[in-house]
Amino acid sequence: MHDTSKKRMFNSFGIKYFLFFIALLILISINSCREEEREVFKQKRERVKPGVEVFLEKHLASVKGKRLGLITNPTGVDSNLRSVAELFSEHEEIKLVALYGPEHGVRGNAQAGEYVPFYFDEKFGIPVFSLYRQSIKPQPGMLKNIDEYMRTFDTTDAGKIPDKKMIQDLEVMVFDVQDVGTRIYTYVSTMAFAMEACAEAGIEFIVLDRPNPINGVSMEGPVLNLGEKSEEGSADEASSFVSLFPVPVRHGMTAGELAKLYNDVFLKNKALLTVIPVEGWKRKMWYDETGLPWVIPSPNMPTLETATVYPGQVFLEGTNLSEGRGTTKPFELFGAPWIDGHELTKRLNSLALEGVIFREAWFTPVFSKYQGELCRGAQLHVFDRNSFKPFETTLHILKTVIEMYPDKFSFYPDYFDKIMGSSSIRLSLLEGAEIREIFAGIKKELEDFSKMRKKYLIY
């Protein structure tokens, strides 16, 4: 009898402990779910709000009843990927009367340098103008020899300044296009020309700002030199549509901040400018830290990784090296049919450059340089983007290739100098200068620009 009581007592305690253990697990699980909910809420709260959302929430009164034009492309979306053109056309307080496309068009389907014609959008019932065209009829160069045509067309202003007839019925122009944080990109040039055209016509200009995808802190490369003279002696030869004003290659500014700088310092006719800031963005943020979806800014800028290497690798466009156009990894892949990729990769990795490793790569571009030819070279693999220096890395690539293949490598001098901002770096590389010597020559201009830009920073 005594043993039976003991067993019952232990069984009772066992059941109680078991139930206590189950209850504890349930409490832990509930608490864990709550922690996950708090984290999700925190992420939602910290998500960056693009300028278009801020505009629709807080600034509609400024355009109510006015005839509005919109410069945009596929990157003009809200955080739920709704097109700004669609948002505007459906909003009862916005009178959208025309769309304007930068390079690659409103739809983003045209390749670099490709002609984009005028058309009437049946969905929105409004005209669509191209701000990247040279003539109504495509010139022969637009249809063949695309690489050579791009180098020529990108550096001319003709056909990129909005015609007065395009904007004569507008009362306000809105710009909403994602930039990539590098001077050599035509969208901000389109913005600048449109600002000046609107200034001349007395049309208000509104920039719906977006984050700098490669952060707003890092700056690299030379400041474009407007005062440099060409061999023919003419001034301002460095300025072109593809690289317009004296800012560094990697400027660390948003489109809205650049608009303020351009308007105050560089434009002859000052626009009636309003910048609608993003909310929640911090300068140190990369795009994948904003909570916003990535939309391809242009056909050869498919990923944030592309944008990360672009401030350096874009300069391969001014050489006879393939910059990887016509592959699935533009600007990350580079090479040529005459390169020994194994030896090149070995030499580049021996430099122990910060934040990057080179891998031997073989590729066949389906268009652009060496179309259909097997190229040998390398791919950049960035493992620490905060220490990686794209401009410096590409200078080392160029110096190494020049040393390895002095009889095969060549520059396209006019184009290279225009996108670089001067001829001095090309000449220094050809003379065998050390990269540290080149950087010493541009250090002060970067420091001066850093001081000058502070006045125009919003974030």
Order of alpha helices (4+ residues) and beta strands (2+ residues): alpha-alpha-beta-alpha-beta-beta-beta-alpha-alpha-alpha-beta-alpha-beta-beta-beta-alpha-beta-alpha-beta-alpha-beta-beta-alpha-alpha-alpha-alpha
